[in-house]
Amino acid sequence: MATPTLRQLEYLAAVVDTGSFTRAAEQLHVTQPALSHQIRALETALGGPLLERLPRSVRLTPTGRAVLPHARAALAEADRLQAVARRATGLEEGELEVAAVYSISLGILPPVLRAWHRRHPGVRIRLREYAHADRLQEAMAAGRADLAIGPAPEGWEGPIRELGVEEFTVVLAADDPLADDSLADDGLREGRREGTAGSVALGALADRAWVHYAPDNGLADLLDQACARAGFHPRVAVRAEQTSAAPLLAAAGLGPALVPADIIPPQFDGLLLRPDPPIRRTLTAYTRTRPDPLTVAFAELLAERARINPAAAEQPAGHG
């Protein structure tokens, strides 16, 4: 049985991505008969059809769906091999593909990317963002990125580096009655004056309508689970598609929001309360089994420069 070639795998990915043999041939600058011949050769090598030809499009067969992620991973590995070869000859250039959940690209990545650009100005960063940690892990497994940043992946066989523990905060409007509640402790009132967080039990907000997240956003699951532990299911005032919109909508008075503390900007015009008990998740950087030196260098810089919940690091001991 013949071994599939990288060219054949590239042709398969192009047909799937464009949805057409004609458009794929144009993109690859080859003739359509040559493209069709290579796809047939690939199908012969793998022992069955990979694509179903429809009148105006194509779709993957079950075998094709199983093969495609491995084809993409092989192509990405070949690209990295070429990049390593260029660097070995002294050429500090190339492209690093970084994937992250939305909140990471908002709060943690910007200073890291700034430091990276200063050290490696010839290496471009391509950032892919995902709303859910499961989609992030699927993208990594399919070879769409060199390194992923997000919650700890399940069943991952490659290297995983813990970056820190992310804290979540409850956001309310600055004039919310809870800020002046006679039952609020001195720490909450003092925290409001000093711009740091007091604390609140989620159960105290059970009767509120919440700023929630779109169902495909992983933070929607996190909020539902946190509220379930507190004994209620959150009513929805509005659902935010973008993670960055949630604290702004909460500060505008639409309802409480539970957001990663990392994404709150300085001088934020809203009331910040630490959930009691605290809500946290471990953030990691992970790669496939054999990361190239450039990916390893980025992971090391990330571990060095990433500030996970800097506000929490400045709080006195004993505040979770």
Disulfide bonds with the S-S distance in Angstrom:
none
